[in-house]
């Protein structure tokens, strides 16, 4: 007999009630079960063996979709492949959202704080997942990346640049894990994006000549005592916000006038010794008896947790200042360069900056601690001037 070709129609499918197998043509059948449920089955020869492959129930797979699936599976079998194995592999490929979760999980251990985790999760969830979160990573193209970045490329330039790097990292992970091949789609997205006019600047810094007056104004800022003292300590030591707010008493040696910041709280990932000048020591001694036994040098109101990293920003806003807490490090560096004769490497080590020259970094073993102590004493004297 002549094999049927597209023998089934929507009207006929709806009228079928008797259990059995009804041919549409080219190995595609609609199976009606005794329960009345209807499902699609493709009978096909795969590598010399006859196989029946389920394509899904009628409620979720229409006649047109069943024919399209059957055509694709026959093509795979004709080329020597296994449609079932191909389908299994396709199901194993993660979506972009799943790949992002795996990427974050792998990088989490190397990130210094939880802010990186929340920043990754929040930005990708807000701007990327609505566009391609449910799409398999092996199907993501440059056009998908472009659609995710275009709405914020000019209005939120810095955020968009960070998201672009995060998308690239996720897709690099997918390629390394064997889920993608070829170039990263992010590489070509720049050709479809307009030029950003926003200038990327440094942290806003206070002129170093204004720092002594700023320090004298700190006691009048409407905030709690620990916040004021922590801010002054940050300025006195030229340290970073995170280093100061999470400082613990077991890091401080008052007798030797040294504060040792552990490697896991340092940007460069190396332990950093900070020489404590006279004013910094006096400040620590004054606060020591007020922490109610807390392990933290500058605890929050509850005494069992560090203050928020927004505390200094809020203080600056109350003072009407247009600079950042981090900018005091820049003020210190400018003062050291313009008002002292200390060598450049001493000033850089006071800020715990990494040595960029690989050869110099390989041979330098010391941290110039005693010279840095003299530098910090001079800085404390300047602040009291």
Secondary structure per residue as TSV (DSSP state, phi and psi in degrees):
chain	resnum	aa	ss	phi	psi
A	1	X	-	360.0	156.3
A	2	X	-	-73.4	131.7
A	3	X	-	-68.4	139.5
A	4	X	-	-69.3	151.6
A	5	X	B	-129.4	114.9
A	6	X	S	48.9	52.3
A	7	X	-	-73.9	-25.6
A	8	X	-	-89.3	148.4
A	9	X	-	-131.0	165.2
A	10	X	H	-60.2	-39.4
A	11	X	H	-64.9	-45.4
A	12	X	H	-66.1	-39.9
A	13	X	H	-59.8	-42.0
A	14	X	H	-67.4	-26.5
A	15	X	H	-86.1	-14.5
A	16	X	-	-73.7	126.7
A	17	X	-	-130.8	-28.8
A	18	X	S	-73.5	134.1
A	19	X	S	-57.7	140.9
A	20	X	E	158.9	-175.0
A	21	X	E	-118.8	124.5
A	22	X	E	-117.2	122.1
A	23	X	E	-81.1	137.1
A	24	X	E	-102.0	-24.8
A	25	X	E	124.9	150.9
A	26	X	T	56.5	36.4
A	27	X	T	85.4	0.0
A	28	X	E	-91.9	129.4
A	29	X	E	-130.0	146.6
A	30	X	E	-101.3	120.4
A	31	X	E	-101.8	125.8
A	32	X	E	-104.2	115.4
A	33	X	-	-79.6	161.0
A	34	X	T	-56.2	-26.5
A	35	X	T	-75.8	-11.7
A	36	X	S	99.9	-10.3
A	37	X	-	-68.5	145.6
A	38	X	E	-121.5	135.3
A	39	X	E	-145.4	158.9
A	40	X	E	-98.9	139.9
A	41	X	E	-136.2	135.4
A	42	X	E	-110.2	120.6
A	43	X	E	-95.2	123.5
A	44	X	E	-150.5	153.6
A	45	X	E	-96.6	118.9
A	46	X	E	-114.9	111.3
A	47	X	T	51.9	45.5
A	48	X	T	85.7	-0.2
A	49	X	E	-119.8	131.6
A	50	X	E	-74.9	130.8
A	51	X	E	-131.5	146.7
A	52	X	E	-106.2	123.3
A	53	X	E	-116.4	121.5
A	54	X	E	-74.5	136.2
A	55	X	E	-109.8	-2.6
A	56	X	E	116.0	163.3
A	57	X	E	-77.3	158.5
A	58	X	T	-62.9	-29.7
A	59	X	T	-66.1	-28.8
A	60	X	T	-110.4	-18.6
A	61	X	S	-122.4	114.5
A	62	X	-	-76.0	172.9
A	63	X	H	-59.4	-46.0
A	64	X	H	-63.3	-41.1
A	65	X	H	-66.9	-38.3
A	66	X	H	-63.9	-42.3
A	67	X	H	-63.5	-40.6
A	68	X	H	-65.0	-43.4
A	69	X	H	-63.4	-42.5
A	70	X	H	-61.7	-41.5
A	71	X	H	-62.8	-43.0
A	72	X	H	-66.3	-42.4
A	73	X	H	-66.1	-38.3
A	74	X	H	-64.9	-36.3
A	75	X	H	-63.5	-44.3
A	76	X	H	-61.7	-45.4
A	77	X	H	-64.8	-39.0
A	78	X	H	-63.4	-30.5
A	79	X	T	-89.1	8.0
A	80	X	T	92.2	5.6
A	81	X	-	-91.0	178.7
A	82	X	-	-118.2	108.6
A	83	X	H	-58.0	-35.9
A	84	X	H	-67.1	-42.4
A	85	X	H	-66.1	-39.6
A	86	X	H	-62.5	-41.0
A	87	X	H	-66.9	-38.1
A	88	X	H	-64.0	-42.1
A	89	X	H	-64.3	-40.8
A	90	X	H	-62.1	-39.4
A	91	X	H	-67.1	-28.0
A	92	X	H	-78.3	-21.1
A	93	X	S	-70.1	125.3
A	94	X	-	-75.6	157.8
A	95	X	B	-75.9	169.6
A	96	X	H	-61.3	-40.2
A	97	X	H	-61.9	-41.1
A	98	X	H	-67.9	-40.6
A	99	X	H	-65.0	-37.6
A	100	X	H	-63.0	-41.5
A	101	X	H	-62.6	-40.8
A	102	X	H	-67.4	-39.5
A	103	X	H	-63.0	-45.7
A	104	X	H	-61.6	-42.9
A	105	X	H	-61.7	-38.8
A	106	X	H	-73.0	-34.5
A	107	X	H	-86.2	-14.8
A	108	X	G	-55.8	-40.7
A	109	X	G	-64.5	-28.3
A	110	X	G	-89.2	-12.1
A	111	X	S	-80.9	142.0
A	112	X	S	-78.7	-23.8
A	113	X	S	-150.5	169.0
A	114	X	H	-72.2	-12.8
A	115	X	H	-61.0	-34.1
A	116	X	H	-63.5	-41.3
A	117	X	H	-62.5	-48.8
A	118	X	H	-67.2	-36.4
A	119	X	H	-64.5	-45.5
A	120	X	H	-60.0	-51.9
A	121	X	H	-61.7	-46.7
A	122	X	H	-67.3	-44.4
A	123	X	H	-69.5	-41.1
A	124	X	I	-68.3	-39.5
A	125	X	I	-64.2	-39.4
A	126	X	I	-76.3	-44.0
A	127	X	I	-109.2	-22.9
A	128	X	I	-108.6	-46.5
A	129	X	H	-57.6	-38.7
A	130	X	H	-60.5	-24.1
A	131	X	H	-91.7	-44.4
A	132	X	H	-144.8	20.0
A	133	X	T	-62.1	-35.2
A	134	X	T	-91.2	0.7
A	135	X	S	-88.2	138.1
A	136	X	B	-63.0	141.6
A	137	X	G	-64.0	-26.2
A	138	X	G	-77.4	-8.0
A	139	X	G	-106.9	-2.9
A	140	X	-	-75.3	133.0
A	141	X	-	-122.2	172.9
A	142	X	H	-58.5	-34.1
A	143	X	H	-62.4	-34.5
A	144	X	H	-66.1	-43.8
A	145	X	H	-63.3	-40.4
A	146	X	H	-61.8	-42.0
A	147	X	H	-65.4	-32.0
A	148	X	H	-74.3	-37.1
A	149	X	H	-88.3	-30.6
A	150	X	H	-53.9	-44.1
A	151	X	T	-62.8	-24.1
A	152	X	T	-119.4	4.3
A	153	X	T	-61.3	-36.7
A	154	X	T	-99.3	-37.2
A	155	X	T	-76.4	-30.9
A	156	X	T	-133.2	67.1
A	157	X	H	-59.2	-49.8
A	158	X	H	-65.3	-42.0
A	159	X	H	-60.7	-42.4
A	160	X	H	-63.1	-39.9
A	161	X	H	-64.7	-39.5
A	162	X	H	-67.0	-41.0
A	163	X	H	-64.0	-39.1
A	164	X	H	-58.4	-44.7
A	165	X	H	-66.1	-36.8
A	166	X	H	-68.9	-39.9
A	167	X	H	-60.9	-44.5
A	168	X	H	-60.6	-39.9
A	169	X	H	-65.0	-41.7
A	170	X	H	-63.2	-44.3
A	171	X	H	-71.8	-29.8
A	172	X	H	-65.2	-40.5
A	173	X	H	-61.8	-42.8
A	174	X	H	-61.7	-38.2
A	175	X	H	-68.8	-43.6
A	176	X	H	-63.5	-31.8
A	177	X	T	-81.8	-3.3
A	178	X	T	90.3	12.3
A	179	X	S	-94.5	-12.8
A	180	X	-	-134.4	164.2
A	181	X	-	-141.8	163.4
A	182	X	S	85.7	-169.7
A	183	X	S	-74.0	159.3
A	184	X	-	-75.2	126.4
A	185	X	G	-59.8	-22.1
A	186	X	G	-68.0	-27.2
A	187	X	G	-59.2	-33.6
A	188	X	G	-98.4	2.4
A	189	X	G	-72.4	-23.7
A	190	X	G	-59.4	-28.7
A	191	X	G	-68.7	-21.2
A	192	X	G	-101.1	0.7
A	193	X	S	-108.3	143.0
A	194	X	-	-71.2	163.6
A	195	X	-	-73.9	131.8
A	196	X	-	-79.5	135.6
A	197	X	-	-96.5	-12.1
A	198	X	-	-67.3	134.3
A	199	X	-	-90.5	134.8
A	200	X	-	-90.3	113.9
A	201	X	-	-111.3	178.0
A	202	X	-	-87.4	174.2
A	203	X	-	-61.7	135.9
A	204	X	-	-63.8	128.4
A	205	X	-	-119.3	148.0
A	206	X	-	-80.1	139.2
A	207	X	-	-58.9	138.3
A	208	X	G	-61.1	-28.5
A	209	X	G	-67.1	-21.0
A	210	X	G	-91.0	-8.0
A	211	X	H	-65.4	-43.7
A	212	X	H	-56.5	-41.8
A	213	X	H	-66.0	-37.9
A	214	X	H	-61.1	-43.8
A	215	X	H	-62.1	-38.8
A	216	X	H	-67.6	-24.1
A	217	X	H	-84.6	-15.6
A	218	X	G	-56.2	-41.6
A	219	X	G	-60.9	-18.4
A	220	X	G	-92.7	-2.4
A	221	X	S	-72.9	131.0
A	222	X	S	-73.6	85.7
A	223	X	S	-156.2	-179.6
A	224	X	-	-79.6	162.2
A	225	X	H	-59.0	-45.2
A	226	X	H	-62.9	-35.5
A	227	X	H	-65.6	-43.6
A	228	X	H	-64.2	-45.6
A	229	X	H	-66.8	-36.8
A	230	X	H	-63.7	-40.4
A	231	X	H	-65.5	-43.5
A	232	X	H	-63.6	-39.9
A	233	X	H	-63.3	-39.1
A	234	X	H	-59.0	-43.7
A	235	X	H	-68.8	-42.8
A	236	X	H	-63.0	-34.4
A	237	X	H	-100.5	-7.2
A	238	X	T	57.0	35.7
A	239	X	-	-93.2	172.4
A	240	X	-	-89.1	159.6
A	241	X	H	-56.8	-49.4
A	242	X	H	-63.6	-34.9
A	243	X	H	-65.1	-39.0
A	244	X	H	-78.1	-48.3
A	245	X	H	-65.0	-27.0
A	246	X	T	-103.8	11.7
A	247	X	-	-62.4	138.3
A	248	X	B	-119.6	155.9
A	249	X	G	-63.7	-28.7
A	250	X	G	-71.7	-6.8
A	251	X	G	-90.7	-12.4
A	252	X	E	-105.8	129.9
A	253	X	E	-114.6	97.1
A	254	X	T	-66.4	-33.1
A	255	X	T	-66.2	-40.7
A	256	X	T	-94.3	-2.6
A	257	X	T	57.7	51.6
A	258	X	E	-135.7	136.8
A	259	X	E	-116.4	118.6
A	260	X	E	-105.0	109.6
A	261	X	E	-86.5	123.6
A	262	X	-	-66.0	157.6
A	263	X	G	-59.9	-34.9
A	264	X	G	-71.1	-7.4
A	265	X	G	-111.1	3.7
A	266	X	S	-99.8	142.4
A	267	X	T	-61.3	-38.2
A	268	X	T	-83.6	-4.6
A	269	X	S	74.5	20.6
A	270	X	S	-126.3	144.5
A	271	X	-	-57.5	141.6
A	272	X	E	-132.3	122.3
A	273	X	E	-92.1	129.6
A	274	X	E	-113.2	116.9
A	275	X	E	-71.2	132.0
A	276	X	-	-97.5	113.6
A	277	X	-	-75.5	177.3
A	278	X	H	-57.0	-48.6
A	279	X	H	-66.0	-39.5
A	280	X	H	-63.3	-39.6
A	281	X	H	-64.8	-44.8
A	282	X	H	-59.2	-41.4
A	283	X	H	-62.4	-46.0
A	284	X	H	-64.2	-40.7
A	285	X	H	-65.4	-34.7
A	286	X	H	-70.8	-29.7
A	287	X	H	-90.7	-15.9
A	288	X	H	-58.7	-40.0
A	289	X	T	-84.5	1.3
A	290	X	T	-107.5	2.1
A	291	X	S	-91.3	4.9
A	292	X	T	56.3	38.8
A	293	X	T	76.8	6.5
A	294	X	-	-67.5	146.5
A	295	X	S	-71.1	-21.4
A	296	X	B	-83.7	142.2
A	297	X	S	-70.8	-40.8
A	298	X	S	-125.3	77.5
A	299	X	B	-75.9	165.7
A	300	X	-	-76.6	-178.1
A	301	X	T	-60.4	-27.7
A	302	X	T	-82.7	-9.2
A	303	X	S	69.1	-6.4
A	304	X	S	-112.6	8.3
A	305	X	S	-150.1	151.9
A	306	X	B	-69.9	158.1
A	307	X	-	-69.2	158.2
A	308	X	-	-64.2	146.7
A	309	X	T	-72.3	1.7
A	310	X	T	-91.8	-4.8
A	311	X	H	-62.0	-41.0
A	312	X	H	-70.8	-36.7
A	313	X	H	-61.8	-42.4
A	314	X	H	-65.8	-36.9
A	315	X	H	-63.5	-43.4
A	316	X	H	-63.8	-37.5
A	317	X	H	-64.8	-40.8
A	318	X	H	-64.6	-28.3
A	319	X	T	-87.5	-3.3
A	320	X	T	71.2	24.6
A	321	X	-	-83.2	146.7
A	322	X	-	-107.0	19.3
A	323	X	S	-124.3	177.1
A	324	X	-	-112.4	163.8
A	325	X	S	-63.0	-37.6
A	326	X	T	-63.4	-26.5
A	327	X	H	-64.5	-17.9
A	328	X	H	-68.5	-26.0
A	329	X	H	-65.5	-39.2
A	330	X	H	-66.3	-39.4
A	331	X	H	-61.9	-43.1
A	332	X	H	-59.7	-43.8
A	333	X	H	-66.7	-40.3
A	334	X	H	-63.8	-43.5
A	335	X	H	-60.9	-45.1
A	336	X	H	-62.3	-36.8
A	337	X	H	-75.0	-37.3
A	338	X	H	-96.0	-22.4
A	339	X	H	-118.4	-1.8
A	340	X	-	-132.7	170.6
A	341	X	-	-110.8	16.9
A	342	X	-	-68.4	139.5
A	343	X	-	-59.0	154.7
A	344	X	H	-57.9	-42.0
A	345	X	H	-66.1	-30.3
A	346	X	H	-66.7	-43.6
A	347	X	H	-65.2	-40.3
A	348	X	H	-68.0	-38.9
A	349	X	H	-69.9	-29.3
A	350	X	H	-62.3	-28.6
A	351	X	T	-93.7	3.7
A	352	X	T	59.0	34.5
A	353	X	-	-78.5	143.8
A	354	X	-	-73.5	148.3
A	355	X	-	-79.9	116.8
A	356	X	-	-74.4	-30.9
A	357	X	-	-74.2	114.0
A	358	X	H	-63.6	-34.7
A	359	X	H	-67.7	-46.7
A	360	X	H	-62.1	-42.1
A	361	X	H	-62.9	-34.7
A	362	X	H	-67.8	-30.4
A	363	X	H	-98.7	-17.2
A	364	X	-	-81.9	123.0
A	365	X	-	-109.0	-36.8
A	366	X	-	-82.9	172.6
A	367	X	-	-119.2	16.0
A	368	X	-	52.9	40.6
A	369	X	H	-62.2	-47.6
A	370	X	H	-65.9	-36.8
A	371	X	H	-67.5	-36.3
A	372	X	H	-68.6	-31.7
A	373	X	H	-61.4	-42.6
A	374	X	H	-63.4	-40.4
A	375	X	H	-62.4	-44.9
A	376	X	H	-69.6	-31.9
A	377	X	H	-64.2	-41.7
A	378	X	H	-64.4	-39.5
A	379	X	H	-65.0	-43.0
A	380	X	H	-63.8	-39.6
A	381	X	H	-62.9	-41.3
A	382	X	H	-62.2	-41.6
A	383	X	H	-66.3	-26.4
A	384	X	T	-89.1	-1.4
A	385	X	-	-75.7	360.0
